[in-house]
Each structure stands twice: as C-alpha cells, then as structure tokens.
C-alpha cells in the first residue's frame, strides 16, 4: 500500500486536473450553442403541442387552466464539480466500508403554455 503522503499528492494532482478540464476554454472555432431560452422564444406562436412532443418528448405532467394547456418538464441540472465531489465521497465511503447516499440532484422545471384555441406555444417559464 502507498504511504498517505503519496496518496494525498496523487489525489491533489487528480483534483487539479479535473478542475482544469472543467474550466479550460473550448475550441474557438465552434459556434456557440443556442440556449434553451433562445430556442423556446423562437418557437412561440409557431410550435404546436405535437411539435414540442416530437422535439423534446412527452411532458411529465399536463394541466389545463383557463382554457390553455400547460406542459411541465422537470430537468436535472448538471454541475460537474458537484458530481466530482459525489464521486470522491462515494469512493471514500466505499473504501471505509460505509454505505453512501448521494445528495439529491437539483432540478429546473420548464412550464410551457399552449393556447387553448390554436394549440400553439403561447409562452414558457422556468423555475
């Protein structure tokens, strides 16, 4: 087995490399990815319920209020540094022979509103 000082140095190097890989800038020639907000805003008044289901998938929940229909989509929020922490914590717990329960993953909820008459996307919100 390696001495603790060697293991500690190896872990520090691993963490430094992980942080650098998450913070290093991407290639300058790639186009910026269209944000969710830009994509949804461009669909208002154009996309129908069927279009949204085809592009995003079926909603987890639907509801009707005042004649309009709402599609509700919960989406897990990714945080690479938190995921690295979870991986290291679970590894340490396993090494010590203890069970590990990861923390709940944060979520965003997208709420899409469709016009009750035309069936087209009327607006959206995120929480």
PARO-765776 format. One record per residue: residue number from 0; residue in three letters; x, y, z of N, C-alpha, C in turn. Coordinates in steps of 0.001 Angstrom, whole numbers, always signed. Example, Ala and Ser with C-alpha at 12.3 -4.5 7.8 and 13.67 -1.06 7.14 Angstrom:
BEGIN
atom k:0, r:ALA, n_u:+13190, n_v:-5690, n_w:+7800, ca_u:+12300, ca_v:-4500, ca_w:+7800, c_u:+13200, c_v:-3300, c_w:+7800
atom k:1, r:SER, n_u:+12850, n_v:-2250, n_w:+7080, ca_u:+13670, ca_v:-1060, ca_w:+7140, c_u:+12900, c_v:+30, c_w:+7870
This chain:
BEGIN
atom k:0, r:UNK, n_u:+841, n_v:-1176, n_w:+0, ca_u:+0, ca_v:+0, ca_w:+0, c_u:+886, c_v:+1238, c_w:+0
atom k:1, r:UNK, n_u:+475, n_v:+2281, n_w:-682, ca_u:+1237, ca_v:+3526, ca_w:-766, c_u:+1138, c_v:+4318, c_w:+525
atom k:2, r:UNK, n_u:+2200, n_v:+5065, n_w:+848, ca_u:+2121, ca_v:+5936, ca_w:+2024, c_u:+1054, c_v:+7013, c_w:+1820
atom k:3, r:UNK, n_u:+486, n_v:+7522, n_w:+2926, ca_u:-577, ca_v:+8525, ca_w:+2863, c_u:-129, c_v:+9788, c_w:+2135
atom k:4, r:UNK, n_u:+1119, n_v:+10216, n_w:+2306, ca_u:+1582, ca_v:+11436, ca_w:+1646, c_u:+1581, c_v:+11265, c_w:+129
atom k:5, r:UNK, n_u:+1935, n_v:+10092, n_w:-367, ca_u:+1913, ca_v:+9834, ca_w:-1809, c_u:+474, c_v:+9807, c_w:-2317
atom k:6, r:UNK, n_u:-419, n_v:+9175, n_w:-1558, ca_u:-1826, ca_v:+9125, ca_w:-1970, c_u:-2428, c_v:+10522, c_w:-1968
atom k:7, r:UNK, n_u:-2076, n_v:+11330, n_w:-965, ca_u:-2597, ca_v:+12688, ca_w:-867, c_u:-2126, c_v:+13525, c_w:-2051
atom k:8, r:UNK, n_u:-846, n_v:+13394, n_w:-2432, ca_u:-313, ca_v:+14135, ca_w:-3586, c_u:-999, c_v:+13683, c_w:-4871
atom k:9, r:UNK, n_u:-1208, n_v:+12396, n_w:-5017, ca_u:-1880, ca_v:+11880, ca_w:-6212, c_u:-3309, c_v:+12414, c_w:-6299
atom k:10, r:UNK, n_u:-3996, n_v:+12472, n_w:-5163, ca_u:-5358, ca_v:+12998, ca_w:-5134, c_u:-5375, c_v:+14481, c_w:-5476
atom k:11, r:UNK, n_u:-4390, n_v:+15238, n_w:-4981, ca_u:-4304, ca_v:+16664, ca_w:-5289, c_u:-4081, c_v:+16884, c_w:-6789
atom k:12, r:UNK, n_u:-3213, n_v:+16093, n_w:-7386, ca_u:-2963, ca_v:+16200, ca_w:-8827, c_u:-4229, c_v:+15854, c_w:-9609
atom k:13, r:UNK, n_u:-4919, n_v:+14801, n_w:-9186, ca_u:-6157, ca_v:+14395, ca_w:-9849, c_u:-7206, c_v:+15506, c_w:-9772
atom k:14, r:UNK, n_u:-7357, n_v:+16101, n_w:-8590, ca_u:-8319, ca_v:+17192, ca_w:-8432, c_u:-7938, c_v:+18397, c_w:-9277
atom k:15, r:UNK, n_u:-6667, n_v:+18740, n_w:-9322, ca_u:-6217, ca_v:+19879, ca_w:-10125, c_u:-6506, c_v:+19637, c_w:-11609
atom k:16, r:UNK, n_u:-6241, n_v:+18421, n_w:-12082, ca_u:-6529, ca_v:+18100, ca_w:-13482, c_u:-8029, c_v:+18151, c_w:-13774
atom k:17, r:UNK, n_u:-8836, n_v:+17679, n_w:-12839, ca_u:-10289, ca_v:+17701, ca_w:-13027, c_u:-10800, c_v:+19135, c_w:-13100
atom k:18, r:UNK, n_u:-10304, n_v:+19985, n_w:-12202, ca_u:-10739, ca_v:+21389, ca_w:-12212, c_u:-10304, c_v:+22070, c_w:-13502
atom k:19, r:UNK, n_u:-9080, n_v:+21815, n_w:-13946, ca_u:-8604, ca_v:+22417, ca_w:-15196, c_u:-9424, c_v:+21943, c_w:-16391
atom k:20, r:UNK, n_u:-9804, n_v:+20678, n_w:-16406, ca_u:-10577, ca_v:+20173, ca_w:-17542, c_u:-11966, c_v:+20807, c_w:-17608
atom k:21, r:UNK, n_u:-12536, n_v:+21181, n_w:-16446, ca_u:-13851, ca_v:+21808, ca_w:-16429, c_u:-13785, c_v:+23296, c_w:-16746
atom k:22, r:UNK, n_u:-12651, n_v:+23929, n_w:-16451, ca_u:-12559, ca_v:+25374, ca_w:-16625, c_u:-11821, c_v:+25780, c_w:-17882
atom k:23, r:UNK, n_u:-11165, n_v:+24858, n_w:-18566, ca_u:-10417, ca_v:+25209, ca_w:-19781, c_u:-11381, c_v:+25652, c_w:-20873
atom k:24, r:UNK, n_u:-11026, n_v:+26715, n_w:-21615, ca_u:-11918, ca_v:+27176, ca_w:-22683, c_u:-11972, c_v:+26167, c_w:-23820
atom k:25, r:UNK, n_u:-13101, n_v:+26165, n_w:-24496, ca_u:-13284, ca_v:+25255, ca_w:-25628, c_u:-12613, c_v:+25785, c_w:-26876
atom k:26, r:UNK, n_u:-12754, n_v:+25080, n_w:-27936, ca_u:-12170, ca_v:+25467, ca_w:-29216, c_u:-12832, c_v:+26754, c_w:-29714
atom k:27, r:UNK, n_u:-12042, n_v:+27697, n_w:-30187, ca_u:-12564, ca_v:+28991, ca_w:-30612, c_u:-13318, c_v:+28950, c_w:-31925
atom k:28, r:UNK, n_u:-13229, n_v:+27844, n_w:-32671, ca_u:-13879, ca_v:+27792, ca_w:-33975, c_u:-15307, c_v:+27273, c_w:-33910
atom k:29, r:UNK, n_u:-15722, n_v:+26710, n_w:-32785, ca_u:-17076, ca_v:+26158, ca_w:-32707, c_u:-18091, c_v:+27277, c_w:-32479
atom k:30, r:UNK, n_u:-19272, n_v:+27091, n_w:-33057, ca_u:-20350, ca_v:+28065, ca_w:-32878, c_u:-20925, c_v:+27932, c_w:-31485
atom k:31, r:UNK, n_u:-21346, n_v:+29038, n_w:-30887, ca_u:-21978, ca_v:+28926, ca_w:-29569, c_u:-23303, c_v:+28190, c_w:-29675
atom k:32, r:UNK, n_u:-23554, n_v:+27342, n_w:-28686, ca_u:-24789, ca_v:+26565, ca_w:-28661, c_u:-25964, c_v:+27477, c_w:-28311
atom k:33, r:UNK, n_u:-27058, n_v:+27301, n_w:-29027, ca_u:-28249, ca_v:+28093, ca_w:-28770, c_u:-28804, c_v:+27713, c_w:-27395
atom k:34, r:UNK, n_u:-29095, n_v:+28715, n_w:-26583, ca_u:-29596, ca_v:+28448, ca_w:-25236, c_u:-31038, c_v:+27957, c_w:-25291
atom k:35, r:UNK, n_u:-31467, n_v:+27338, n_w:-24193, ca_u:-32853, ca_v:+26878, ca_w:-24098, c_u:-33816, c_v:+28042, c_w:-24253
atom k:36, r:UNK, n_u:-33477, n_v:+29174, n_w:-23645, ca_u:-34346, ca_v:+30349, ca_w:-23717, c_u:-34493, c_v:+30834, c_w:-25158
atom k:37, r:UNK, n_u:-33384, n_v:+30906, n_w:-25886, ca_u:-33448, ca_v:+31340, ca_w:-27286, c_u:-34277, c_v:+30367, c_w:-28125
atom k:38, r:UNK, n_u:-34064, n_v:+29087, n_w:-27896, ca_u:-34789, ca_v:+28063, ca_w:-28652, c_u:-36295, c_v:+28152, c_w:-28372
atom k:39, r:UNK, n_u:-36679, n_v:+28249, n_w:-27095, ca_u:-38101, ca_v:+28322, ca_w:-26752, c_u:-38727, c_v:+29629, c_w:-27234
atom k:40, r:UNK, n_u:-38010, n_v:+30729, n_w:-27100, ca_u:-38540, ca_v:+32016, ca_w:-27583, c_u:-38783, c_v:+31996, c_w:-29083
atom k:41, r:UNK, n_u:-37925, n_v:+31314, n_w:-29827, ca_u:-38108, ca_v:+31248, ca_w:-31279, c_u:-39307, c_v:+30386, c_w:-31674
atom k:42, r:UNK, n_u:-39805, n_v:+29557, n_w:-30768, ca_u:-40942, ca_v:+28674, ca_w:-31058, c_u:-42294, c_v:+29295, c_w:-30706
atom k:43, r:UNK, n_u:-42298, n_v:+30390, n_w:-29938, ca_u:-43571, ca_v:+30988, ca_w:-29506, c_u:-44385, c_v:+31429, c_w:-30722
atom k:44, r:UNK, n_u:-45650, n_v:+31020, n_w:-30729, ca_u:-46557, ca_v:+31354, ca_w:-31826, c_u:-46387, c_v:+30485, c_w:-33052
atom k:45, r:UNK, n_u:-45416, n_v:+29583, n_w:-33026, ca_u:-45140, ca_v:+28737, ca_w:-34201, c_u:-45339, c_v:+27257, c_w:-33883
atom k:46, r:UNK, n_u:-44685, n_v:+26796, n_w:-32814, ca_u:-44693, ca_v:+25371, ca_w:-32481, c_u:-46023, c_v:+24944, c_w:-31854
atom k:47, r:UNK, n_u:-46478, n_v:+23768, n_w:-32242, ca_u:-47696, ca_v:+23188, ca_w:-31674, c_u:-47318, c_v:+22186, c_w:-30587
atom k:48, r:UNK, n_u:-48332, n_v:+21663, n_w:-29900, ca_u:-48083, ca_v:+20629, ca_w:-28889, c_u:-47335, c_v:+19447, c_w:-29496
atom k:49, r:UNK, n_u:-47792, n_v:+19019, n_w:-30665, ca_u:-47167, ca_v:+17868, ca_w:-31332, c_u:-45708, c_v:+18149, c_w:-31686
atom k:50, r:UNK, n_u:-45406, n_v:+19380, n_w:-32113, ca_u:-44021, ca_v:+19742, ca_w:-32434, c_u:-43137, c_v:+19623, c_w:-31192
atom k:51, r:UNK, n_u:-43625, n_v:+20119, n_w:-30076, ca_u:-42848, ca_v:+20082, ca_w:-28834, c_u:-42641, c_v:+18642, c_w:-28381
atom k:52, r:UNK, n_u:-43690, n_v:+17830, n_w:-28440, ca_u:-43564, ca_v:+16423, ca_w:-28037, c_u:-42568, c_v:+15707, c_w:-28938
atom k:53, r:UNK, n_u:-42574, n_v:+16026, n_w:-30225, ca_u:-41641, ca_v:+15397, ca_w:-31154, c_u:-40198, c_v:+15817, c_w:-30867
atom k:54, r:UNK, n_u:-39977, n_v:+17088, n_w:-30533, ca_u:-38620, ca_v:+17584, ca_w:-30323, c_u:-38083, c_v:+17298, c_w:-28923
atom k:55, r:UNK, n_u:-38927, n_v:+17419, n_w:-27892, ca_u:-38471, ca_v:+17296, ca_w:-26512, c_u:-38876, c_v:+15963, c_w:-25889
atom k:56, r:UNK, n_u:-40019, n_v:+15453, n_w:-26312, ca_u:-40558, ca_v:+14243, ca_w:-25719, c_u:-41829, c_v:+14574, c_w:-24957
atom k:57, r:UNK, n_u:-42528, n_v:+13562, n_w:-24489, ca_u:-43774, ca_v:+13825, ca_w:-23764, c_u:-43496, c_v:+14499, c_w:-22418
atom k:58, r:UNK, n_u:-44384, n_v:+15387, n_w:-21992, ca_u:-44179, ca_v:+16053, ca_w:-20706, c_u:-44431, c_v:+15078, c_w:-19557
atom k:59, r:UNK, n_u:-43839, n_v:+15382, n_w:-18410, ca_u:-44079, ca_v:+14544, ca_w:-17239, c_u:-45487, c_v:+14792, c_w:-16698
atom k:60, r:UNK, n_u:-45971, n_v:+16015, n_w:-16877, ca_u:-47286, ca_v:+16367, ca_w:-16357, c_u:-47926, c_v:+17383, c_w:-17291
atom k:61, r:UNK, n_u:-49253, n_v:+17330, n_w:-17420, ca_u:-50006, ca_v:+18335, ca_w:-18165, c_u:-51147, c_v:+18824, c_w:-17289
atom k:62, r:UNK, n_u:-51580, n_v:+20046, n_w:-17561, ca_u:-52748, ca_v:+20579, ca_w:-16850, c_u:-53413, c_v:+21627, c_w:-17724
atom k:63, r:UNK, n_u:-54708, n_v:+21820, n_w:-17505, ca_u:-55468, ca_v:+22837, ca_w:-18217, c_u:-55937, c_v:+23888, c_w:-17224
atom k:64, r:UNK, n_u:-55695, n_v:+25155, n_w:-17564, ca_u:-56115, ca_v:+26282, ca_w:-16738, c_u:-56623, c_v:+27370, c_w:-17673
atom k:65, r:UNK, n_u:-57827, n_v:+27871, n_w:-17424, ca_u:-58415, ca_v:+28948, ca_w:-18218, c_u:-58398, c_v:+28647, c_w:-19721
atom k:66, r:UNK, n_u:-58601, n_v:+27400, n_w:-20083, ca_u:-58664, ca_v:+27023, ca_w:-21489, c_u:-57314, c_v:+26759, c_w:-22126
atom k:67, r:UNK, n_u:-56227, n_v:+27142, n_w:-21488, ca_u:-54884, ca_v:+26879, ca_w:-22017, c_u:-54336, c_v:+25590, c_w:-21411
atom k:68, r:UNK, n_u:-53448, n_v:+24947, n_w:-22164, ca_u:-52837, ca_v:+23705, ca_w:-21684, c_u:-51377, c_v:+23956, c_w:-21328
atom k:69, r:UNK, n_u:-50927, n_v:+23348, n_w:-20236, ca_u:-49560, ca_v:+23508, ca_w:-19761, c_u:-48840, c_v:+22170, c_w:-19806
atom k:70, r:UNK, n_u:-47621, n_v:+22175, n_w:-20347, ca_u:-46739, ca_v:+21005, ca_w:-20321, c_u:-45657, c_v:+21297, c_w:-19287
atom k:71, r:UNK, n_u:-45384, n_v:+20328, n_w:-18420, ca_u:-44402, ca_v:+20513, ca_w:-17365, c_u:-43278, c_v:+19494, c_w:-17547
atom k:72, r:UNK, n_u:-42047, n_v:+20036, n_w:-17658, ca_u:-40858, ca_v:+19225, ca_w:-17869, c_u:-39829, c_v:+19488, c_w:-16760
atom k:73, r:UNK, n_u:-39628, n_v:+18564, n_w:-15822, ca_u:-38513, ca_v:+18723, ca_w:-14872, c_u:-37215, c_v:+18248, c_w:-15532
atom k:74, r:UNK, n_u:-36153, n_v:+19020, n_w:-15349, ca_u:-34865, ca_v:+18697, ca_w:-15965, c_u:-33785, c_v:+18778, c_w:-14887
atom k:75, r:UNK, n_u:-32985, n_v:+17737, n_w:-14771, ca_u:-31885, ca_v:+17739, ca_w:-13806, c_u:-30820, c_v:+18734, c_w:-14250
atom k:76, r:UNK, n_u:-30276, n_v:+19473, n_w:-13295, ca_u:-29231, ca_v:+20454, ca_w:-13568, c_u:-27885, c_v:+19789, c_w:-13310
atom k:77, r:UNK, n_u:-26998, n_v:+19859, n_w:-14284, ca_u:-25690, ca_v:+19224, ca_w:-14165, c_u:-24678, c_v:+20206, c_w:-13577
atom k:78, r:UNK, n_u:-23910, n_v:+19731, n_w:-12620, ca_u:-22829, ca_v:+20509, ca_w:-12023, c_u:-21615, c_v:+19587, c_w:-11938
atom k:79, r:UNK, n_u:-20677, n_v:+19698, n_w:-12899, ca_u:-19541, ca_v:+18767, ca_w:-12943, c_u:-18712, c_v:+18737, c_w:-11660
atom k:80, r:UNK, n_u:-18521, n_v:+19879, n_w:-11015, ca_u:-17716, ca_v:+19879, ca_w:-9792, c_u:-18445, c_v:+19163, c_w:-8654
atom k:81, r:UNK, n_u:-19758, n_v:+19338, n_w:-8570, ca_u:-20523, ca_v:+18625, ca_w:-7547, c_u:-20509, c_v:+17126, c_w:-7822
atom k:82, r:UNK, n_u:-20574, n_v:+16748, n_w:-9095, ca_u:-20531, ca_v:+15326, ca_w:-9449, c_u:-19175, c_v:+14722, c_w:-9093
atom k:83, r:UNK, n_u:-18105, n_v:+15503, n_w:-9271, ca_u:-16776, ca_v:+15029, ca_w:-8882, c_u:-16718, c_v:+14827, c_w:-7369
atom k:84, r:UNK, n_u:-17283, n_v:+15769, n_w:-6621, ca_u:-17320, ca_v:+15638, ca_w:-5167, c_u:-18098, c_v:+14415, c_w:-4729
atom k:85, r:UNK, n_u:-19219, n_v:+14152, n_w:-5401, ca_u:-20020, ca_v:+12971, ca_w:-5086, c_u:-19230, c_v:+11698, c_w:-5368
atom k:86, r:UNK, n_u:-18517, n_v:+11685, n_w:-6493, ca_u:-17724, ca_v:+10503, ca_w:-6845, c_u:-16623, c_v:+10263, c_w:-5814
atom k:87, r:UNK, n_u:-15943, n_v:+11328, n_w:-5411, ca_u:-14879, ca_v:+11173, ca_w:-4423, c_u:-15436, c_v:+10745, c_w:-3067
atom k:88, r:UNK, n_u:-16573, n_v:+11318, n_w:-2679, ca_u:-17188, ca_v:+10957, ca_w:-1393, c_u:-17647, c_v:+9504, c_w:-1389
atom k:89, r:UNK, n_u:-18239, n_v:+9065, n_w:-2492, ca_u:-18704, ca_v:+7679, ca_w:-2533, c_u:-17531, c_v:+6716, c_w:-2535
atom k:90, r:UNK, n_u:-16443, n_v:+7098, n_w:-3212, ca_u:-15247, ca_v:+6255, ca_w:-3204, c_u:-14649, c_v:+6148, c_w:-1814
atom k:91, r:UNK, n_u:-14602, n_v:+7276, n_w:-1112, ca_u:-14057, ca_v:+7278, ca_w:+254, c_u:-14939, c_v:+6455, c_w:+1189
atom k:92, r:UNK, n_u:-16248, n_v:+6585, n_w:+1050, ca_u:-17161, ca_v:+5817, ca_w:+1899, c_u:-17022, c_v:+4324, c_w:+1618
atom k:93, r:UNK, n_u:-16910, n_v:+3971, n_w:+341, ca_u:-16733, ca_v:+2563, ca_w:-15, c_u:-15431, c_v:+2009, c_w:+511
atom k:94, r:UNK, n_u:-14381, n_v:+2813, n_w:+457, ca_u:-13071, ca_v:+2392, ca_w:+970, c_u:-13146, c_v:+2132, c_w:+2465
atom k:95, r:UNK, n_u:-13960, n_v:+2901, n_w:+3157, ca_u:-14110, ca_v:+2745, ca_w:+4605, c_u:-15173, c_v:+1710, c_w:+4960
atom k:96, r:UNK, n_u:-15816, n_v:+1115, n_w:+3954, ca_u:-16817, ca_v:+90, ca_w:+4200, c_u:-18165, c_v:+641, c_w:+4641
atom k:97, r:UNK, n_u:-18418, n_v:+1908, n_w:+4374, ca_u:-19689, ca_v:+2518, ca_w:+4762, c_u:-20570, c_v:+2704, c_w:+3532
atom k:98, r:UNK, n_u:-21858, n_v:+2702, n_w:+3778, ca_u:-22802, ca_v:+2980, ca_w:+2690, c_u:-22797, c_v:+4476, c_w:+2407
atom k:99, r:UNK, n_u:-23051, n_v:+4854, n_w:+1163, ca_u:-23071, ca_v:+6268, ca_w:+790, c_u:-24363, c_v:+6573, c_w:+45
atom k:100, r:UNK, n_u:-25038, n_v:+7619, n_w:+461, ca_u:-26243, ca_v:+8089, ca_w:-229, c_u:-25928, c_v:+9446, c_w:-841
atom k:101, r:UNK, n_u:-25949, n_v:+9558, n_w:-2169, ca_u:-25626, ca_v:+10839, ca_w:-2792, c_u:-26708, c_v:+11882, c_w:-2501
atom k:102, r:UNK, n_u:-26328, n_v:+13158, n_w:-2525, ca_u:-27325, ca_v:+14206, ca_w:-2300, c_u:-28293, c_v:+14275, c_w:-3477
atom k:103, r:UNK, n_u:-29496, n_v:+14793, n_w:-3262, ca_u:-30434, ca_v:+14916, ca_w:-4386, c_u:-29886, c_v:+15886, c_w:-5428
atom k:104, r:UNK, n_u:-30151, n_v:+15570, n_w:-6672, ca_u:-29673, ca_v:+16408, ca_w:-7768, c_u:-30651, c_v:+17565, c_w:-7986
atom k:105, r:UNK, n_u:-30141, n_v:+18805, n_w:-8087, ca_u:-31046, ca_v:+19936, ca_w:-8298, c_u:-31754, c_v:+19840, c_w:-9651
atom k:106, r:UNK, n_u:-32952, n_v:+20395, n_w:-9712, ca_u:-33744, ca_v:+20354, ca_w:-10941, c_u:-34270, c_v:+21731, c_w:-11303
atom k:107, r:UNK, n_u:-34490, n_v:+21905, n_w:-12587, ca_u:-35233, ca_v:+23047, ca_w:-13111, c_u:-36530, c_v:+22488, c_w:-13659
atom k:108, r:UNK, n_u:-37576, n_v:+23286, n_w:-13559, ca_u:-38864, ca_v:+22860, ca_w:-14114, c_u:-39265, c_v:+23844, c_w:-15199
atom k:109, r:UNK, n_u:-39391, n_v:+23331, n_w:-16414, ca_u:-39848, ca_v:+24144, ca_w:-17542, c_u:-41357, c_v:+23976, c_w:-17665
atom k:110, r:UNK, n_u:-42062, n_v:+25097, n_w:-17741, ca_u:-43514, ca_v:+25090, ca_w:-17889, c_u:-43842, c_v:+25776, c_w:-19211
atom k:111, r:UNK, n_u:-44407, n_v:+25011, n_w:-20140, ca_u:-44760, ca_v:+25537, ca_w:-21461, c_u:-46262, c_v:+25723, c_w:-21535
atom k:112, r:UNK, n_u:-46704, n_v:+26890, n_w:-22015, ca_u:-48135, ca_v:+27204, ca_w:-22096, c_u:-48565, c_v:+27231, c_w:-23555
atom k:113, r:UNK, n_u:-49632, n_v:+26477, n_w:-23832, ca_u:-50169, ca_v:+26399, ca_w:-25189, c_u:-51543, c_v:+27039, c_w:-25237
atom k:114, r:UNK, n_u:-51819, n_v:+27779, n_w:-26298, ca_u:-53116, ca_v:+28421, ca_w:-26493, c_u:-54182, c_v:+27344, c_w:-26647
atom k:115, r:UNK, n_u:-55289, n_v:+27509, n_w:-25934, ca_u:-56359, ca_v:+26518, ca_w:-25966, c_u:-57078, c_v:+26446, c_w:-27295
atom k:116, r:UNK, n_u:-57050, n_v:+27527, n_w:-28078, ca_u:-57756, ca_v:+27556, ca_w:-29362, c_u:-56850, c_v:+27086, c_w:-30500
atom k:117, r:UNK, n_u:-55667, n_v:+27692, n_w:-30630, ca_u:-54785, ca_v:+27379, ca_w:-31756, c_u:-53878, c_v:+26181, c_w:-31476
atom k:118, r:UNK, n_u:-53615, n_v:+25891, n_w:-30192, ca_u:-52714, ca_v:+24790, ca_w:-29845, c_u:-51246, c_v:+25141, c_w:-30005
atom k:119, r:UNK, n_u:-50938, n_v:+26418, n_w:-30248, ca_u:-49546, ca_v:+26836, ca_w:-30438, c_u:-48953, c_v:+27328, c_w:-29126
atom k:120, r:UNK, n_u:-47630, n_v:+27240, n_w:-29047, ca_u:-46914, ca_v:+27671, ca_w:-27866, c_u:-47167, c_v:+29161, c_w:-27632
atom k:121, r:UNK, n_u:-47638, n_v:+29474, n_w:-26456, ca_u:-48018, ca_v:+30843, ca_w:-26115, c_u:-46956, c_v:+31522, c_w:-25251
atom k:122, r:UNK, n_u:-46221, n_v:+30744, n_w:-24483, ca_u:-45173, ca_v:+31269, ca_w:-23608, c_u:-44587, c_v:+30133, c_w:-22784
atom k:123, r:UNK, n_u:-43609, n_v:+30482, n_w:-21981, ca_u:-42953, ca_v:+29476, ca_w:-21147, c_u:-42338, c_v:+30147, c_w:-19940
atom k:124, r:UNK, n_u:-41984, n_v:+29339, n_w:-18944, ca_u:-41352, ca_v:+29816, ca_w:-17737, c_u:-40458, c_v:+28698, c_w:-17204
atom k:125, r:UNK, n_u:-39464, n_v:+29065, n_w:-16436, ca_u:-38590, ca_v:+28071, ca_w:-15817, c_u:-38444, c_v:+28415, c_w:-14350
atom k:126, r:UNK, n_u:-38470, n_v:+27399, n_w:-13498, ca_u:-38301, ca_v:+27575, ca_w:-12047, c_u:-37218, c_v:+26673, c_w:-11556
